[in-house]
Amino acid sequence: MRAILLAGGVSMAFTLLVTPGFIWLFRKLRWGQFIREDGPKAHHTKHGTPTMGGVVIIVAAVLGYFVGKLANFETPTISALLVLLMLVGLGLVGFIDDFIKTHKQRSLGLTGWAKIALQGVVATVFAVLALQFPNEANLTPASTKISLVRDTGIDLMMFGTAIGVVLFIIWIYILVASASNGVNIADGLDGLATGSSIMAIGAYTIIGFWQFNQACGTVIENITSCYNVRDPLDLAVVSAAIVGALIGFLWWNTSPAQIFMGDTGSLALGGALAALAILSRTEILLILIGGIFVIVTGSVVIQRVFFKLTKWKTGTGKRVFLMSPLHHHFELKGWAQVTVVVRFWIIAGLCTVGGIGLFYLEWIYG
């Protein structure tokens, strides 16, 4: 518990106190946000606002985690290091994307295929490493079984070792790409993605701590519902470090934002969220815990599919929403940005509480 509190406290203090220095530096480097012309007119005032704030979040989370562990005289575990690998790896992909945007002053950074390829590289490295390093109980960080609230009976290795490993890598890529792009799409209003990520990633602090207390082989209340998860307590520590970093960052990112996280932050946070779900054996539960990201991504899919279908049938494309993602639709309907953000935070909170509730109910009723 002390490591959890230290990790969260140190990372929060870092972003809260150091972010102004990064804002000054990014302005000097002219790393400012580029605003697309076809977006809401209210966003044009944000042009030039420092971006790439994800750098601050990543540095704070890594620092908070290691300080929390070292101050508690504990050795970092492979599970937590894998989460940090995903955080830093996808953060680097996002940084490249952001740098191209700011350097060339355009809304498009990496091409779609380039981003997919780089996300695939990070996901593949993570997947391969996550099946290594068994502990004394022969538990590896990840499992080849599809998980909901814990591992189910669906094991990808049923198709043989070679095919099973390939399917596992594809499955991990789907989770990583979906989560990282989902957070990226939600990052369109001041504080929206930051606040929503605090709740979703914070859920894994609770889940990790609960799995640690109810781990198989320890003194537990319900032996039939124990958890076979490697390093659950350390997953709670690393998630707390990320949450702390986000809380401190939100002070400067809330409306009117003085800095944006950019793709550097959104891709990194989505990747960390996917990694926490994979390593805690709650992969499909992530759909509910990160429900707000599913909703905003779904609005983009619906908009594009409906537009293409109506254009194919009538020659003139029609839209379901005034603009996608969904938060921009409500902006164009006249909602204030703060109103949209707070209401979406409420939805994010309900989704997160629902996910934690389902997790706990499964433990009770098994």
N, C-alpha and C positions, 0 to 999 in steps of 0.2 A: 504493500500500500504506500509506503514512503517513497519508493521509486516512482510510482504513478504520480503522486503529488509533486515531487521534485521535477520530473520531466515536464509536466504540464505547466508548472510555475515558472521554470527557467525559460521555456520556449515562449510563453506569454510575455514575460518581462522583456525578452529580446525584441520581439516584434513591436511591442508597445513603445519601447524607448529608442530603438535603433531605426525604425522605419522612416522617421523624418530625415535622417542622414541619407538613406537610399533615395528618397524623393528628391533631395537636392542633387545627388549624384546623377540620377537618371535625367533630370532636367538639363544638367550640364552636358550629358552625353546625347541629348535630344532623343531619348527613347520615349517618345510621346505616342499616345493612342491615335490611330487613324480611324476616322468615322466614315462609314459608307454613306454615299449621297442619298440612297433610296431608303435609308432608315428613318426613324422618327425624328422630326425637326428639332425636338428638345435635346437630342443627343449631340447636336453640332457644337454646343458650348463646351463639350468635353474634349474636343479636338486638342491634342497636345498634352493632355493629362498623362503624367508618367505611367508607364505600363511595365510589364515584366516583374511586378511585385511578387510573383511566385518565387523569385530568387530568395527574397527575405523569408518567406514561409518555409522553404526547403532548408535553408541554413539554420533557422530557428528550431525546426523539428529535429534535425540531426543533432544539433548541439544539445537540445533539451533531453533527448533520449540518452546520449552518452554521459551527460552530467548526472542524470538521474540514476543510471546504472553504476557509474564509478563512485559516486558519493555514497551509494548504498553497498559498496564493495561487492558488486555482482558482475559476473561476466556476461557480455552481450550474447544473445542466442541467435542461432541461424534463422529462426522464423522472423524475428524482428529485423534482422539484417536484410532479409529478402524483401520485407515491406519497404525498407529504406532504399533498397536497390530499385524497386519499382518507382518509388517517389522520385528519386534522382534521375533514373533513366528516362522516364516519360517527361520529367521536367526539362531535361536536355533537349528532347524532341520539340517541346513547346518553345524553348528558348530560341532554337534555330528558326522556328516558324515566326516568332515575334520579332527576331532580329531582321529577318527579311522584310517584314511589314514596315518596321520603323525606318530601316535603311532606304527602302525604295518608296516609302510613303504610299502604300496601297493596302487594300483590305485583304488581299490574298498573299499568304506567305508561301509555305510549302504547297506543292500540288497535292491533290487528293491522294494520288497513288504513292507519292513519296512519303506522305504522313502515314498511310496504311503500312507501307514497307517498314518504316522505322518503328512503328508501334509493334509490328510483328517480330522484329529483331529483339526488342526488349521483352516481349511476352514469351518468346521462345527460350531465351536465356533464363528467365524466371522459372518457366515450366520445367526445364531440364534440371536446374539446381534444386527445385522444390521436391523432386523425387529422390534426392540424395540425402546424405547425413542422417541415417537412422539413429535413434537414441537407444538407451539400454532396453527399452520396451519394444524396440524395432519399429518405432513410429517415425515416419518421415514428415517433413513440414506439410506437404500436400498429399492428397490421396487420389488415386485414379478413379475412385467412385464418385458419382454425381451426388452432391449433397443438397439437402433442403435446410433442415435445422441441425442435422448431423448426417453422416454418410448414409446413403440409401443402399439398396441391394444392386443397383445398376453400376456395374464395374466395367469400365472401358477396356480392361484387359481380357474380357471374355472373348474378344475377337483375336486374341493372340498378342504376344509381347510387342512385336514390331508395329502392327496396325494399332494396337492399344496406345502405344506411346505417341504415335502420329495423331490419333483422335484426341488424346489428352492435350497435346500442344494446341490443336485447333480449338478445343473447348476453352482452354485458358485464354487464347487470343480473343475469342468471342466475348468472354467476360471482361477482359481488359479493355478492348476497343469500345465495347458498349458503355462501360462505366466512365472511361476517360472522355469519350465524345459526348456523353450525356451531361457531365459536369461542364464541359466546354460550351455546350449549347445553352446551358442555364446561365452562363456568365455574361449576361447582357444588360443587367441593371446594377446600380451601386449596391453592393453588399448581398445580392441575391444568392450567388453561388457560395460565397463565404459563409453566410449564416446557415444555409441549407447543409453545407458540408460539415459544419460544426455538429449539427444534430446527427447526421448519418454516420460520420466517423466516430462521434461520441458514443453511439450505440455499441461499438465494438470494444470500448473501454469496459462497459457494463458486461457484455457478453464474455469477454476474455476473463474478467475477474470471476464471473459466475462459473465458467468452465473450470477454472483453476480450483475453486472451492469444491466442485463436484467432479473432480477428475477421478478416473478409475485407478484404483490402487491406493487411494487416500481415504481418510475418514469422511464419509459423506452421509447425507440424509436418506437418499433414495438410490440404492446400489443398482437397481435395474435401469436407471436413467443416467448413469455416469458417462463422462465424455472422454473419448480417446482422441485428444488433440495435443499435438506437441507444442510446448512453450506457451500455453494460454495466458499466463500472467504477463509474459513479456509482450504479447500482442496487445494487452491492455496498456502497458507502459508506452509502447510506441504510438498507439492511437491517441493516448493522452497527450503526448508530446506534439502531435499534429494538431489536435484540438486547441491546445494552449497557444500554439503559433497562430492559428486562425482567429482566436478571440482577440489577441493583441493586434493583429492585422486589421480586423473589422473596425477597430477604433478609427483607422485612417481610411478605410474603404467604404464606410457607410456614407449615405447621401449628405452633402455632395462629396463624392469620392475625391481624395487627394492623390490616390494611386490605385491602379488596377492590377489584378493578379496576372492578367494576360493568359495566353495559352501555356506559358511556363507554369503557372499555378494550377489552372484548371485540368490540364492533362495529367499533371503530377498527382493531384488530389484524387482524380477519378481512378488512376492506376493504383494508388494506395488503398482506396476503398475496395477495389476488386481483389487486391492481394489479401486484405484482412478477411474478406468473405471466403476466399479460397482456403486460407490457412486455418481459419476457425471452423471449417466444414459447414458453412452457411451460404453456399453459393446462390441457390435459387431464392433464399430469403432476402437477398440483396435487392430483388425486384421491389419488395415492399419497403424495406429500410430506406432505399434510395428512390422511393416512389415519385418524388417531385421531379427527379431527373428523367424518369420514365415518361412522365406526363409531358414535359416540354419537348423531349425528343419525339414522342409520339405525335405531337402537334405538327412537327416539321414533316414527318413521314406522311401524315394524312394530307397536309397541304400539297405536297409535291405529287403524290399519287392521284389525288382528285384533279389537280391542274392538268396533269398529263392525260388522264382518261377523258376529261371533258374536251381538251384540245384535239384529241384523236377522234372523238365522235362528232364534234360540232365545228372544229376548226378554230374555236375561241376558248382558251383556257379560263376556267372559273376557279375561284378560291373559296375555301371554307372559312378561313380567318382573314381579317383585314391584313394581317402580316404574321408570319411565324418567325421565331418560336412564339408560344402562346402569350408570354408576358408582353410582347410588343403589340399583340392584338388588343389587350386591355388598355395599353397606353394610348393607342389610336382611338379607342372608344372614349377617351377623356379621363381615365383614371390617372391620378398623380403617381409618379414613380414610387414614392414612399409607400403609398397605399398598395400598389401591386406587390412590392417586395414584402411588406408585412403580411399580407394575405397569403402569399406563396410560402412564407416562412411557417405560417400556421398549418398549411397543407403538409409541408415537409415534416413538421413536428408530429402531426397526426400519423403520417406514414411511419415515421421512426418509432413512435410509441406502439403502433400496431405491430411492427416487426418484433420489437422486444417482447410485447405481450404474447405473440404467437410462439416465440422462442421459449418463454417461461411456461406457457400452457402445455407445450409438448413435453417439457420436463415433468410436469405434474401428472399428466395423463398418459404419457409415453406412447 
